[in-house]
Amino acid sequence: MKSSTVTSSDIISSDKVEGTNVYNPAGDKLGSVDDLMIDKLSGQIRYAVLEFGGFLGLGTDRYPLPWNMLKYDTSRDGYVVPLDKAKLEQAPRYDESELPEYTPEYGKRVNNYYGMDW
Amino acid sequence: MKSSTVTSSDIISSDKVEGTNVYNPAGDKLGSVDDLMIDKLSGQIRYAVLEFGGFLGLGTDRYPLPWNMLKYDTSRDGYVVPLDKAKLEQAPRYDESELPEYTPEYGKRVNNYYGMDW
Protein backbone atom coordinates (compact mmCIF):
# COMPACT_ATOMS: atom_id res chain seq x y z
CA MET A 1 0.00 0.00 0.00
CA LYS A 2 1.60 3.21 -1.17
CA SER A 3 -0.48 5.56 0.90
CA SER A 4 2.35 8.01 1.46
CA THR A 5 3.13 8.70 -2.18
CA VAL A 6 2.85 12.42 -1.81
CA THR A 7 4.40 14.39 0.97
CA SER A 8 3.20 17.85 1.74
CA SER A 9 6.17 19.18 -0.18
CA ASP A 10 6.51 19.17 -3.94
CA ILE A 11 9.30 16.61 -3.92
CA ILE A 12 8.53 12.91 -4.03
CA SER A 13 10.62 9.78 -3.89
CA SER A 14 10.98 7.56 -6.93
CA ASP A 15 10.60 4.61 -4.57
CA LYS A 16 7.12 5.86 -3.77
CA VAL A 17 6.12 6.77 -7.31
CA GLU A 18 6.93 3.20 -8.29
CA GLY A 19 3.97 1.14 -7.21
CA THR A 20 1.48 3.99 -7.24
CA ASN A 21 -1.87 3.08 -8.76
CA VAL A 22 -3.00 4.46 -12.11
CA TYR A 23 -6.66 5.09 -12.94
CA ASN A 24 -8.66 6.15 -15.95
CA PRO A 25 -10.90 9.21 -15.63
CA ALA A 26 -13.87 6.97 -14.82
CA GLY A 27 -12.04 5.75 -11.74
CA ASP A 28 -11.17 2.26 -12.93
CA LYS A 29 -7.78 1.06 -11.78
CA LEU A 30 -5.64 0.34 -14.81
CA GLY A 31 -2.49 -0.77 -13.08
CA SER A 32 0.50 0.77 -11.39
CA VAL A 33 3.76 2.55 -12.10
CA ASP A 34 6.54 0.02 -12.52
CA ASP A 35 9.49 2.16 -13.55
CA LEU A 36 10.52 5.64 -14.63
CA MET A 37 12.58 6.43 -17.71
CA ILE A 38 14.90 9.38 -17.25
CA ASP A 39 16.77 11.65 -19.61
CA LYS A 40 20.35 10.98 -18.62
CA LEU A 41 21.68 14.47 -19.23
CA SER A 42 18.87 16.66 -17.98
CA GLY A 43 17.52 14.42 -15.23
CA GLN A 44 14.02 14.90 -16.60
CA ILE A 45 11.55 12.03 -16.36
CA ARG A 46 10.34 11.26 -19.87
CA TYR A 47 8.16 8.19 -19.32
CA ALA A 48 6.34 6.43 -16.57
CA VAL A 49 6.30 2.75 -17.38
CA LEU A 50 2.96 1.32 -16.40
CA GLU A 51 2.26 -2.25 -15.53
CA PHE A 52 -1.23 -3.04 -16.62
CA GLY A 53 -2.81 -6.29 -15.61
CA GLY A 54 -5.95 -7.87 -14.28
CA PHE A 55 -8.49 -5.31 -15.40
CA LEU A 56 -7.35 -5.56 -18.99
CA GLY A 57 -6.27 -9.16 -18.84
CA LEU A 58 -2.99 -8.25 -20.49
CA GLY A 59 -0.66 -9.91 -18.01
CA THR A 60 2.52 -8.12 -17.11
CA ASP A 61 3.17 -6.05 -20.19
CA ARG A 62 4.78 -2.66 -19.72
CA TYR A 63 3.39 0.49 -21.31
CA PRO A 64 5.59 3.58 -21.52
CA LEU A 65 3.49 6.72 -21.13
CA PRO A 66 4.80 10.25 -21.60
CA TRP A 67 5.22 11.64 -18.09
CA ASN A 68 3.07 14.67 -18.87
CA MET A 69 0.04 12.43 -19.37
CA LEU A 70 -0.07 11.53 -15.70
CA LYS A 71 -1.94 13.79 -13.33
CA TYR A 72 -1.85 13.12 -9.64
CA ASP A 73 -5.25 12.87 -7.96
CA THR A 74 -4.98 13.26 -4.22
CA SER A 75 -8.51 11.96 -3.66
CA ARG A 76 -7.55 8.64 -5.27
CA ASP A 77 -3.98 8.62 -4.00
CA GLY A 78 -2.94 7.76 -7.52
CA TYR A 79 -2.35 8.98 -11.03
CA VAL A 80 -5.07 9.52 -13.60
CA VAL A 81 -4.42 9.14 -17.31
CA PRO A 82 -6.88 10.16 -20.06
CA LEU A 83 -6.96 6.72 -21.68
CA ASP A 84 -9.63 4.17 -22.36
CA LYS A 85 -9.24 0.46 -22.84
CA ALA A 86 -9.42 0.65 -26.62
CA LYS A 87 -6.54 3.11 -26.75
CA LEU A 88 -4.41 0.96 -24.49
CA GLU A 89 -5.06 -2.20 -26.43
CA GLN A 90 -3.15 -0.82 -29.40
CA ALA A 91 -0.52 1.06 -27.41
CA PRO A 92 3.24 0.47 -27.57
CA ARG A 93 4.15 -2.12 -24.99
CA TYR A 94 6.80 -4.66 -24.13
CA ASP A 95 7.29 -7.66 -21.95
CA GLU A 96 8.84 -6.97 -18.55
CA SER A 97 11.87 -9.05 -19.50
CA GLU A 98 12.45 -7.20 -22.75
CA LEU A 99 13.17 -3.56 -21.98
CA PRO A 100 13.59 -1.91 -25.37
CA GLU A 101 16.25 0.64 -26.14
CA TYR A 102 14.63 4.03 -25.70
CA THR A 103 16.04 5.47 -28.89
CA PRO A 104 14.70 8.75 -30.31
CA GLU A 105 12.77 6.66 -32.84
CA TYR A 106 11.14 4.63 -30.09
CA GLY A 107 10.33 7.74 -28.10
CA LYS A 108 8.77 9.40 -31.12
CA ARG A 109 6.66 6.33 -31.78
CA VAL A 110 5.35 6.37 -28.20
CA ASN A 111 4.69 10.10 -28.13
CA ASN A 112 3.04 10.09 -31.52
CA TYR A 113 0.71 7.32 -30.43
CA TYR A 114 -0.55 9.47 -27.59
CA GLY A 115 -0.52 12.70 -29.57
CA MET A 116 2.23 14.21 -27.45
CA ASP A 117 5.15 16.30 -28.68
CA TRP A 118 8.51 14.58 -28.77
CA MET B 1 25.81 -5.89 -10.42
CA LYS B 2 24.33 -2.99 -12.32
CA SER B 3 26.46 -3.34 -15.39
CA SER B 4 23.71 -2.23 -17.75
CA THR B 5 23.01 1.12 -16.17
CA VAL B 6 23.42 3.02 -19.39
CA THR B 7 21.89 2.00 -22.64
CA SER B 8 23.23 3.38 -25.87
CA SER B 9 20.37 5.84 -25.86
CA ASP B 10 20.11 8.86 -23.61
CA ILE B 11 17.21 7.43 -21.64
CA ILE B 12 17.84 5.32 -18.56
CA SER B 13 15.62 3.42 -16.16
CA SER B 14 15.23 4.59 -12.58
CA ASP B 15 15.44 0.93 -11.58
CA LYS B 16 18.95 0.89 -13.00
CA VAL B 17 20.06 4.24 -11.63
CA GLU B 18 19.14 2.95 -8.19
CA GLY B 19 21.99 0.74 -7.13
CA THR B 20 24.59 2.37 -9.35
CA ASN B 21 27.93 2.92 -7.64
CA VAL B 22 29.19 6.38 -6.76
CA TYR B 23 32.87 7.29 -6.71
CA ASN B 24 34.97 10.25 -5.74
CA PRO B 25 37.34 11.71 -8.35
CA ALA B 26 40.20 9.63 -6.95
CA GLY B 27 38.26 6.49 -7.83
CA ASP B 28 37.28 5.44 -4.33
CA LYS B 29 33.82 3.93 -4.12
CA LEU B 30 31.72 6.02 -1.79
CA GLY B 31 28.48 4.11 -1.98
CA SER B 32 25.53 3.77 -4.29
CA VAL B 33 22.35 5.52 -5.37
CA ASP B 34 19.50 4.47 -3.12
CA ASP B 35 16.64 6.68 -4.29
CA LEU B 36 15.77 9.65 -6.48
CA MET B 37 13.80 12.68 -5.34
CA ILE B 38 11.59 14.13 -8.03
CA ASP B 39 9.85 17.45 -8.51
CA LYS B 40 6.22 16.39 -8.63
CA LEU B 41 5.05 18.98 -11.10
CA SER B 42 7.92 19.17 -13.55
CA GLY B 43 9.11 15.58 -13.34
CA GLN B 44 12.66 16.83 -12.85
CA ILE B 45 15.01 14.85 -10.63
CA ARG B 46 16.27 17.17 -7.92
CA TYR B 47 18.32 14.85 -5.74
CA ALA B 48 20.02 11.51 -5.90
CA VAL B 49 19.93 9.99 -2.45
CA LEU B 50 23.19 8.24 -1.82
CA GLU B 51 23.73 5.39 0.56
CA PHE B 52 27.22 5.68 1.92
CA GLY B 53 28.65 2.91 3.96
CA GLY B 54 31.73 0.81 4.55
CA PHE B 55 34.36 3.18 3.26
CA LEU B 56 33.21 5.91 5.59
CA GLY B 57 31.99 3.63 8.35
CA LEU B 58 28.78 5.59 8.55
CA GLY B 59 26.35 2.70 8.30
CA THR B 60 23.25 3.19 6.23
CA ASP B 61 22.76 6.94 6.36
CA ARG B 62 21.29 8.64 3.33
CA TYR B 63 22.83 11.72 1.75
CA PRO B 64 20.76 13.79 -0.66
CA LEU B 65 22.96 15.25 -3.38
CA PRO B 66 21.80 17.77 -5.98
CA TRP B 67 21.38 15.77 -9.18
CA ASN B 68 23.66 18.10 -11.14
CA MET B 69 26.61 17.07 -8.97
CA LEU B 70 26.59 13.55 -10.40
CA LYS B 71 28.53 12.91 -13.57
CA TYR B 72 28.33 9.53 -15.23
CA ASP B 73 31.68 7.91 -15.95
CA THR B 74 31.36 5.12 -18.49
CA SER B 75 34.83 3.78 -17.68
CA ARG B 76 33.77 3.17 -14.09
CA ASP B 77 30.17 2.26 -14.88
CA GLY B 78 29.17 4.63 -12.12
CA TYR B 79 28.70 8.22 -11.05
CA VAL B 80 31.49 10.50 -9.92
CA VAL B 81 30.89 13.29 -7.42
CA PRO B 82 33.44 15.99 -6.58
CA LEU B 83 33.41 15.28 -2.85
CA ASP B 84 35.98 14.22 -0.34
CA LYS B 85 35.48 12.42 2.94
CA ALA B 86 35.74 15.59 5.01
CA LYS B 87 32.96 17.26 3.05
CA LEU B 88 30.71 14.25 3.41
CA GLU B 89 31.27 13.93 7.11
CA GLN B 90 29.48 17.22 7.71
CA ALA B 91 26.87 16.82 4.99
CA PRO B 92 23.10 16.75 5.47
CA ARG B 93 22.04 13.16 6.02
CA TYR B 94 19.28 11.09 7.51
CA ASP B 95 18.62 7.56 8.63
CA GLU B 96 17.03 5.29 6.04
CA SER B 97 13.96 4.95 8.23
CA GLU B 98 13.52 8.69 8.64
CA LEU B 99 12.90 10.24 5.24
CA PRO B 100 12.61 13.97 5.90
CA GLU B 101 10.09 16.19 4.23
CA TYR B 102 11.83 17.78 1.28
CA THR B 103 10.53 21.26 1.97
CA PRO B 104 12.03 24.29 0.20
CA GLU B 105 13.92 25.02 3.42
CA TYR B 106 15.43 21.55 3.46
CA GLY B 107 16.31 21.76 -0.22
CA LYS B 108 18.01 25.10 0.26
CA ARG B 109 20.02 23.73 3.16
CA VAL B 110 21.24 20.82 1.05
CA ASN B 111 22.03 22.93 -1.99
CA ASN B 112 23.76 25.60 0.06
CA TYR B 113 25.97 22.99 1.69
CA TYR B 114 27.26 21.92 -1.70
CA GLY B 115 27.37 25.43 -3.13
CA MET B 116 24.65 24.71 -5.66
CA ASP B 117 21.84 27.05 -6.69
CA TRP B 118 18.42 26.27 -5.31
Interface residues (C-beta under 8 A of the other chain):
Chain A: V6 T7 S8 S9 D10 I11 I12 S13 S14 D15 V17 E18 D35 L36 M37 I38 D39 K40 L41 S42 G43 Q44 I45 R46 Y47 V49 W67 N68 Y72 L99 E101 Y102 T103 P104 Y106 G107
Chain B: V6 T7 S8 S9 D10 I11 I12 S13 S14 D15 V17 E18 D35 L36 M37 I38 D39 K40 L41 S42 G43 Q44 I45 R46 Y47 V49 W67 N68 Y72 L99 E101 Y102 T103 P104 Y106 G107
